[in-house]
Amino acid sequence: MTDKTSQHVSVQLVEVTEDSDGQRIDNFLLKKLKGVPKSRIYRCMRKGEVRVNGGRVKAQMKLKIGDVVRIPPIRMSEGTVHRASDSFLDILENSVVYEDKRLIILNKATGMAVHGGSGVNLGVIEGLRQLRSELKFLELVHRLDRDTSGCLMIAKKRSTLKQLQVFLSNKTKLGKYYIAIVHGRWPKRKQHVDLPIRKNTIASGERICIVAADGKPSLTKIRVVTQNTDLSLLNVTPVTGRTHQIRVHCKHIGFPIVGDPKYGLEDKDKLIKPGRLMLHAQRLEIPALEAGDKPFIVEAEPDKLFSDMLKTIQ
């Protein structure tokens, strides 16, 4: 469902709260003035129409709690606003596996984009903002590929978002653990894949990732859980967080993930008809977020398609 609306906004004086502490002024305005073209917002800043505490600002300025932002009158044509269907919202509601005052963790379904764009009208974050419209702040802490299922973190506070992203960048603070089913018998001694990954654009214009000497350092830890002649179930830990890292490393070693439409074995997948990418973010190990808190673990069960294939190799 879509709506088309336009409105005139008078001068606004907005005080920065905790939810926007540390946010760049351009991103703050883009969120406040949904539907207004970026070029219009940047022009307002260049002309001095946007002010913070009475002074002119540049796009990269970061806001602090208590700052007062002057937002000029702008006629907004919000264009097409996509409304999530009731069934989509029901799926999101039923996907929540953990929630407290700071954080929501979903067991994201395979095939569901985490955000809109690139031909997708809306994703998890847009749907969740409609589902939880009473919340002033909701932002993705990290991302999962559209075809990957499992644990996805959404912060309810900017301070939580920043803290969790620091944990993720630390690479050892917050544990992210996946399970994957790959073609072939993965060699049990091969427990680390330490190969650089680079984004690449092929002749068709499609963007893929490849192992390349000039890529970014990428490390994946892997342990075989069980296997048969044709398939292996792996526990996978991406130490770094490159785009498509697990999928690219598995392909490069010669054991692509079952059902992978971009990096997989099309002929073998046609024979076994997996119905999805067999990669699932199964568990998060999250450190204490505040003094007095304890670390905690959140797990998400794989769906029926994944579980059915597991049965064939256990």
Secondary structure, 3 states (H helix, E strand, C coil): CEEEEEEECCCEEEECCHHHCCCEHHHHHHHHCCCCCHHHHHHHHHCCCCEECCEECCCCCECCCCCEEEECCCEEEEEEEECCCHHHHHHHHHHEEEECCCEEEEEECCCCCCCCECCECCCHHHHHHHHCCCCCCCEECCCCCCCCEEEEEEECCHHHHHHHHHHHHHCCCCEEEEEEEEECCCCCCCCEEECCEEEEECCCCCEEEEECCCCECCEEEEEEEEECCCEEEEEEEECCCCCCHHHHHHHHHCCCECCCCCCCCHHHHHHHCCCCCCEEEEEEEECCCCCCCCCEEEECCCCHHHHHHHHCCC
